[in-house]
Amino acid sequence: MSSSNSHHHRLQLGSLCIHGGQSPDPETGAVMPPISLSTTYAQKSPGVHQGYDYSRGTNPTRYAFERCLARLEGSSLTQDQDVTFGGFAFSSGLASIGAVLDLLDSGDHVIAMDDLYGGTGRLFTKIRERSSALSFSFVDMTNPQNILDAITEKTKLIWVETPTNPLLKVVDLKAIANLARERGILTACDNTFATPMLQRPIDFGFDITMHSITKYIGGHSDVLGGALVTNDAQLAERIRFLQFAGGAVLGPFDSYLALRGTKTLNVRMRQHCESGSAIATWLENHDKIERVVFPGLPSHPQYAIAQQQMRYKGEPTGGGMITIFLRGGIEESRCFLENVQIFALAESLGGVESLIEHPAIMTHASVPAERRAELGISDNLVRLSVGIEETDDLIADLEQALEAIVPKEAASIS
Ligand SMILES: *Cc1c(COP(=O)(O)O)cnc(C)c1O
């Protein structure tokens, strides 16, 4: 294993998707690890085993996925430092976020991005404020000064999402990592939207990278899971304990699916990004669209940072998520969303199939209405997850659904 790791370390990201941390099954030569369902492992003598004892703590299928993601996210830990190189898989994205919060002590303070995945904010304020006496400040991190203003002596964690959901705000990871490090504050980045193909928070100095593998990593809308990666051996040891002792681990079937998805992450992201850019540009020129938010467009408020921070094979990219503001309100949005045919009207994102949704009614319904208004999650806001179908088919679908929008005056006459 260790000789193959030093070799794999030099591979490009697209190759790491397939080979990162992997080696054929020593028993059979199988190139994909078997789905190891056994929950327990026979010991030669009490405490003497082959590295596996009970599968909440140790499972070879989960390890294979964890090692692959760890290498993709830029961990260089050796197997001696951490058996899965600092990669940890959980039963959902939220379970993995919970494990990060478990690093904190009761009474600690967390600064989080203001525009967050709805479930993350809900976990913070509806569960951990009460059960763990944590306190949270939500600030717009596109201006790092807002973070400095929010820091107290109890601040122990900065939680970042970039690009954010659903407003696709981009924050400067390097600036935040630097200001946190100087003050001994832990940093974690939810990298679900960008994926390691476009951005590796660890490279910018972050302590922990988090994924909902339900999205791009799994990539086929058929597995729910989460993951953490760290490049710090001591942090890895603490997270390993919390994963084992907390218990919300990714099961062997799901680990297999997650690894299978990871193998094609590179080619999927290439297509997501290519279509994302073409569709965002097309939408920006459509007269039924008031505004397009896409990190790859010069009109994006943090375009300059996005150009440096989000890159596919060295070239700037905006990713595969697009947020649009339609001309009109809830009726126009509803009409548009009822008429798309290839885009499925569904929550979630990052799958091979294109998805479209209405955050105010669907994914962000748990965000209080006033907060949504403050953030700009309005009734004419629609979020697109561009899949890997042919670009022209996707544009044709959006075109016909936009054409189908009946202006309000005309609708009320009939
Ligand atoms: C989906 C998602 C999560 C939560 O992940 P689950 O796997 O649904 O628990 C967290 N962050 C982001 C950005 C997400 O899109």
The ligand as an SDF file (V2000), in Angstrom:
LIG
                    3D

 15 15  0  0  0  0  0  0  0  0999 V2000
  -27.0160   18.4750    0.5070 C   0  0  0  0  0  0  0  0  0  0  0  0
  -26.0380   19.3810    1.1660 C   0  0  0  0  0  0  0  0  0  0  0  0
  -25.6910   19.1900    2.5120 C   0  0  0  0  0  0  0  0  0  0  0  0
  -26.3060   18.1140    3.3830 C   0  0  0  0  0  0  0  0  0  0  0  0
  -25.9580   16.8400    2.9350 O   0  0  0  0  0  0  0  0  0  0  0  0
  -26.9170   15.5540    3.1380 P   0  0  0  0  0  0  0  0  0  0  0  0
  -26.1310   14.4940    2.4550 O   0  0  0  0  0  0  0  0  0  0  0  0
  -28.2240   15.8680    2.4880 O   0  0  0  0  0  0  0  0  0  0  0  0
  -27.0390   15.3360    4.5950 O   0  0  0  0  0  0  0  0  0  0  0  0
  -24.7540   20.0560    3.0570 C   0  0  0  0  0  0  0  0  0  0  0  0
  -24.2110   21.0470    2.3240 N   0  0  0  0  0  0  0  0  0  0  0  0
  -24.5370   21.2580    1.0410 C   0  0  0  0  0  0  0  0  0  0  0  0
  -23.8990   22.3820    0.2970 C   0  0  0  0  0  0  0  0  0  0  0  0
  -25.4610   20.4410    0.4230 C   0  0  0  0  0  0  0  0  0  0  0  0
  -25.7970   20.6730   -0.8520 O   0  0  0  0  0  0  0  0  0  0  0  0
  1  2  1  0
  2  3  1  0
  2 14  2  0
  3  4  1  0
  3 10  2  0
  4  5  1  0
  5  6  1  0
  6  7  2  0
  6  8  1  0
  6  9  1  0
 10 11  1  0
 11 12  2  0
 12 13  1  0
 12 14  1  0
 14 15  1  0
M  END
$$$$
